[in-house]
Amino acid sequence: MKKILFLVMMASLVIFMGCNSCDNAKKYYFSVSATKTVTLATSNLVYSEAEGLAFAPNAYDCGDVFAWGTGSNPALADTTAASYAEFADWGAQLSGSWRTLTSKEWRYMVMSRENASAKYGYATVNGIQGLVLLPDNYDSAAFAEMFHPNMGNYEANSYDAEGWTAMEQLGAIFLPVDATTASALTGRYWTSTDDGDTLADYYNFSATYMGASPAPRSSRFSVRLAQDYQTKESKQQDGQDPSAPQIEEFEDGAVIVM
């Protein structure tokens, strides 16, 4: 509590201590419906028995793959449909109110938000293929020479690690292809949406396709988490002081003040 009060008095100070996905929090946002925006984690999830769930160190790390809704048991690999009857969000296991986007939110964010076609493009980052998303509040002038919107051409944008850091600081998000399908260059990300009793939707992209599809819940795909974003307008609607700083404190000691 003392740490938080001190940071509020310092105003607008941002301290990061080992939380890769704090970088863009509360600054850059993505519309997932006509009335809702989110911030996105800057990297995929990884899991180890010793450390539990965590964010991969870098955006271009493919991360681990999981069966659907296995937040409470990330190592679960059972093929029995009954093992996945209920969705347990991976975000619930992490500090910071993270959650998995719905199928509808994924589709809206990539393809339906305002000027959507200018905000996505295929790319290669540090040798890894994937999809780049720009936030709603991106600086078009800053990206003019750095980013080329496109569908299906992983060579249209190419960045080394340093180049991607510059992109990330401007709010860009990179979704790497699935590590288990590297030869097919396909990205596959779970949504929180079920599809009947045994299937669930995932969002996927390849050189020839982009969209949501159903798959058996025992399938193992990547996970990218989001946080609901509050604008000054939405704060006012909730009866909050729109000038008050937003504070997020994480278990690893990282604190964000905006």
N, C-alpha and C positions, 0 to 999 in steps of 0.2 A: 504494500500500500504506500509506504514512504517513497518507493521508487517511482510509482505512478504520479504522486503529487509533485515530486521534484520535476518530472518530465513535463507536466502540465505548466508549471511555472516557467520552464525554459521555452515553451511554445514552439510548436512545429518541429521540434527536434525528433529525428528518426534514428533509432538505434537498432542495428541488426546484429544478432549473435548466433550465427549458425542456423538460421532459418531461411533456406533458399527461396521458399515460396512466399516470403513476406515482401519481397522486393517491390512488387507492383500493387500490393494491397492498399485499398482505399484511395488510389490515385487514378488508375485507368480502369474503365469499365466496359462491359459488353452487354448489349441488349439481348435478353432471352425471351422477351415477349414485348408487346406494345407498351406495357406498363412496368416491366421489371428489368433490372440490370444486375449484373454480378461482376465480381472480380474473379480472375482465374489463377489457380496455382501455376507457378512458372515451370513446374516439372511433374513428371508422372510419379506414381507411388512405387515404393519398393518395400519388401518385407524380409525380415530375418527373425528367427526364433529368439535371438538374443535381444534385438532392438525393437521388435515389433514393426508396426507400420511407420513409414517415414517418407519424406519427399526425396527423390533422387537428387544428387548434388547439382546436376546440370540439366538444362532444358533438353539437350540432345542425347541424354541418357535414356534409352528406351524404357527402362524400368522393368518391373516384374509384371506378370499377367496373372489374373485371378478369375475364379469362377464367380458367377453373378451373386451379388449381395452377401459376400463373405466377410463383411467388415468385422464381425465378431470371431471369425475363424478363418483368417486369410489363407492358411495352408490347406484348407479343405479341397480335396481333389476327387471326391466321390462322384460317380456317374449316375447315381440314383436320383431321380427327379425330386423325390420327397425331401432330400437333403437341402433343397433350395426353395422350399415352400414360402419362406418369408424373406424379405429383403432387409438385410442389415447393412446400413450405409457405412462405408469405410471412413467417411468424414467424422462420424460419431466417435471414432477411436482417437481422434486428434484434437488438440486444443485449438480453438479459433473458429468454431461454428462452420466448419467445412461441410459440404454436401455434394452429392452426385446429381448432375443435371438430368432432367427428364428427356425422353426422346423428342418431345415437342420443342423443348428449350434448345437442344442441340441443333435441330433443323432450323429454327428461327435464327439462332446466333450466326450460323454459317451462311445460310442462304436467303433469309427473309428480312433481316434488319435493314434500315435505311442505307442505301448505297453499298449493299452487301458485296457486290462483285468487285468493288475496289478495295475490300478489306480482307480478302483471302488470296493466297497464292502458294503454289507448291515450291519447295525449296530443298536445298541440301545444306545442312549445318554441321560443320566439323566432320564431314564425310557421311552423315546420316540423313536419309531422305525423310521428308515429312511435310506438314501443312503449317503455314504461317497465318495467324489471325491478327489483324490490327484492331485496336479498341475503338469504341464509338468516338471517343474524344482524342483521336490521333491527330498529329500535326502533319498535314498533307505536304507542306513545304519541306519538312525535315525528312520525310520518307521518299521524296520525289526521285532522288538518285540512288536510294538504298533498296527500294522494293518495287517489284514489277508484278502486279496482280495477274494471275493466270490459272488455268484449269489443266492439270495433268502433266505439266512439264517441270520435273524436279530440278532441271538444270537452269531454269529461268532466273532463279535467285540462289546465290552461293555465298556462304559466309564461313570464315574460320571462327575459332572460339572467340577471338577478340572482336571480330566483326559482329558476331551475334550478341555479345555483351552490349555493344552500342545500340543494336536494335531493341534489345530487352529493356534498356534504360528509357526508351521512348514508348514503352508499353506493348511491344509486340510479344506474341505468344507463339511457341513452337510446339507442334504435336508430332513427335517422331513416329515412324512406322513401327508396327509390332515387331519386337525382336524375334518372335518365332516365325514370322513370315517375311523375313528380310529379302528373300529371293523374289517374292511377289510384290514387294514394295507397297504393302497395304497397311494402313493405320486402322486399328479397331479399338473402339473405346466404349465401355459399358455405359448405359443410361440406367436410371432407376425405374424404368417403365417395364412392367411385366406384359407378356403377350400370351394370354391363356394360362394354363396350369403348369406347363413345362418349358415355355419359351420366354425370352426377354429381349428387348430391343438393344442393339448396339449401334453406334454411329461409326461408319467406316468410309475410307477414301482410298482410291487407287488412281492410277494414271487415266482410267477410263470411267470411274464411277465415284459419286459422292452422295451419301444419304444414309438413312436409318434402315436397318433390316433386323428381323428376328433370328434368334439362334438358341439352341439348347442352353439352359442355364448352367450346365456343367462346362460349357466352353470357357476358355481362358483368354481374356482380353485385358488391355491396358485400362488404367483408371486415371482420369484427370478431374480433380475436385474444384469446386467453386465456393465463393462466399457471396451472400446477398449483399448488394451495395446500397448504401443510403446516400442520396443526394440531399442538398439543403432543403429542397422542396418536400421530399418524403419525410425528412425530420420534422418539418413544420406540421405536416399532416398527422404525424404521430404525437404531436404535442411536445416535441423536444426543442431545445434551443439550437437553431441552425448554426450558430457561431461556435458552439461548444466543440472542443477537439474530440475526435474519435480515438479511443484508446483500445488497443488489443495487446494482451499480455499472454505469452506462450510459455508452456511448461519448460522449454529449454532456456528461458531467461530473456528471449527476444521481446522487445516492446515496440509497438508502433504508435506514434502520436501524430495525428493529422489535423 
